[in-house]
Each structure stands twice: as C-alpha cells, then as structure tokens.
Amino acid sequence: MPAHCMLTGARPGFGNHISFSHRRTSRRFDPNIQSKRYWLPSEGRYVRLRLSAKGIRTVDTIGVEAAVARIRARGGKV
C-alpha cells in the first residue's frame, strides 16, 4: 500500500542518513499513516480511511462528512 495520507496528501520525504563518520546513505521519511474506520451517517455505512496523524486530527476538527468531501474533491475513492 502506498504510504500517503488520503486527506492531507502527505507523502514520504527523502534525504540522507548521515553516520558518525559523515558517510551519507539514502533514507526515506515516512508519514505516520494509520488506518481508521469512521461512521458516515449520510451513506449509512463505515468508511476505512488511511490517514496521517495530522489527518486524524483534521477529521476530529472538521468532521467526517467534510473530510470525505475533501478526499473526493481531490479525486480519491472512498
């Protein structure tokens, strides 16, 4: 599964791991992706969303209906 947030669009960042001797090797900074199930009252069903920790806080603030509307506006499938 891709490591990106359905709501915020957070994707992995890339950089270098720098050892004690300053040898650089590639590394990847993955977002904190969690799978969470929400009740969607308008459709009478549960939806499972793959969200970052920031995305979960956003859903708590704006509500699940508005969050699903944003995901669908971005072209995501819910």
ZISULMO-V263433 format. One record per pair of residues at least 4 apart in sequence whose C-alpha atoms are under 6 Angstrom apart, sorted by the first residue. I is the first residue (numbers start at 1). J is the second residue. Records with the same first field share a line. If there is no record, write none. Layout:
# ZISULMO-V263433
I = J, J
This chain:
# ZISULMO-V263433
4 = 10, 11
5 = 9, 10, 50, 51, 52
6 = 51
7 = 55, 71
12 = 29, 30, 31
13 = 28, 29
14 = 28, 29
15 = 26, 27
16 = 24, 25, 26, 27
17 = 24, 25, 27
18 = 22, 23, 24
19 = 23
32 = 52, 53
33 = 51, 52
34 = 50, 51, 52
35 = 49, 50
36 = 48, 49
37 = 47, 48
38 = 46, 47
39 = 45, 46
40 = 44, 45, 46
51 = 55
59 = 63, 64, 67
71 = 76
72 = 76
